[in-house]
Each structure stands twice: as structure tokens, then as C-alpha cells.
Amino acid sequence: MKSIADPALRDWLLDYDPALRWQVKRDLLGVPSDVWARERARVATEGYGVRLLALQDADGQPWTATTWTLNTLRDLGLDPAALAGTAEQLAASGRWDYDDLP
């Protein structure tokens, strides 16, 4: 298991967004899973994760590049449960940019 020997570097990494903090705790500090899982859960309510989620309309749009948005949310560590119903919304209301076709 890797470790961060420099306390200043560790503190700098931990003084950031939950999307990074949970991974630092898991991958570099080796903290117990219940600790980093609590941090990971914050992705849906704080920082970059919640900011990206806030851009979604009620019908699942306007995530123009939906695939990339969903990939980014996954990479941030967002719990898939936070996206419950999104696929159904997109299936019901998704449109192509060309001719507004379903």
C-alpha cells in the first residue's frame, strides 16, 4: 500500500473536493473503507459532483454530451443511486441535436 510521507502534501490533497479526498484516503492513506466511503458519499452533496448534478434539467437534459457527463460523475465516485431515474428521463425526452428527433 502506498503512503504519503510529506504531511504538507497530504494536507494539501485532503484540503480539496470530496471527489479527490475519498480517493486519497483510499489509495494513498489506506484508511478503512467505512471512512473513505463516507467521504465518497459527499460527492453527491458537495463540490464538483453536486455542481455537475445541478446542471441536469428535470427531463435529464441539457447534458449535451451525456456519456461524458456520466463518465465524469462515475470518475468522481458518485454513487449510482444518486442518478436513479436518469436513464428513464433521457429515454423519454432525449432528442438529437439534428431536427429535434427522439
C-alpha positions in Angstrom: 0.0 0.0 0.0 1.2 3.5 -0.9 1.6 6.2 1.7 2.2 10.0 1.7 5.3 10.7 3.7 5.1 14.5 3.4 2.4 15.9 5.8 2.2 19.1 3.8 1.4 17.2 0.6 -1.2 15.0 2.4 -2.9 18.1 3.9 -2.9 19.8 0.5 -4.6 16.8 -1.1 -7.1 16.5 1.7 -8.0 20.2 1.6 -9.8 19.8 -1.7 -13.0 18.4 -3.2 -14.6 15.2 -1.8 -14.1 13.7 -5.3 -10.4 13.8 -4.7 -10.4 13.3 -0.9 -12.1 9.9 -0.9 -9.6 8.6 -3.4 -6.6 10.0 -1.5 -7.9 8.4 1.7 -8.5 5.0 -0.1 -5.5 4.8 -2.4 -2.8 6.8 -0.6 -3.6 6.8 3.1 -5.1 3.3 3.3 -7.9 4.4 5.7 -10.6 1.9 6.5 -13.4 1.6 3.8 -16.1 3.0 6.1 -14.1 6.2 6.4 -13.4 6.8 2.7 -16.9 5.6 1.8 -18.4 8.4 3.9 -16.2 10.9 2.1 -17.2 9.4 -1.3 -20.9 9.8 -0.4 -20.3 13.6 -0.1 -19.6 13.8 -3.9 -23.4 13.9 -4.4 -23.8 16.8 -2.0 -20.6 18.9 -2.2 -18.1 20.2 -4.7 -17.8 19.2 -8.3 -20.2 16.3 -8.1 -23.2 18.4 -6.9 -22.3 21.2 -9.3 -22.4 18.9 -12.2 -25.6 17.3 -11.0 -27.2 20.7 -10.7 -26.8 21.3 -14.4 -29.3 18.5 -15.2 -32.8 19.6 -16.1 -35.9 17.7 -14.8 -36.1 15.8 -18.0 -32.5 14.6 -17.8 -31.1 17.3 -20.2 -29.2 19.5 -21.1 -26.3 17.2 -20.6 -25.4 17.7 -24.3 -22.6 15.1 -24.1 -24.5 12.8 -21.7 -22.0 10.0 -22.0 -19.1 12.2 -20.9 -21.1 13.8 -18.1 -22.0 10.4 -16.7 -18.4 9.2 -17.1 -17.2 12.2 -15.2 -19.7 11.6 -12.4 -18.6 8.0 -12.2 -14.9 9.0 -12.1 -15.7 11.5 -9.3 -17.1 8.5 -7.3 -20.8 9.4 -7.4 -23.0 6.7 -6.0 -25.1 5.5 -9.0 -28.2 5.7 -6.7 -27.9 9.5 -7.0 -28.8 9.1 -10.7 -31.9 7.0 -10.1 -34.4 7.6 -12.9 -31.9 9.5 -15.2 -31.9 6.8 -17.9 -35.7 6.7 -18.0 -35.8 10.5 -18.2 -33.3 10.5 -21.1 -35.2 7.7 -22.9 -38.5 9.6 -22.6 -37.2 13.1 -23.6 -33.8 12.7 -25.2 -33.5 14.5 -28.6 -30.9 14.6 -31.3 -29.5 18.0 -32.0 -30.4 17.4 -35.6 -34.1 18.0 -36.4 -35.0 17.6 -32.7 -35.7 13.9 -33.4 -36.1 11.4 -30.4 
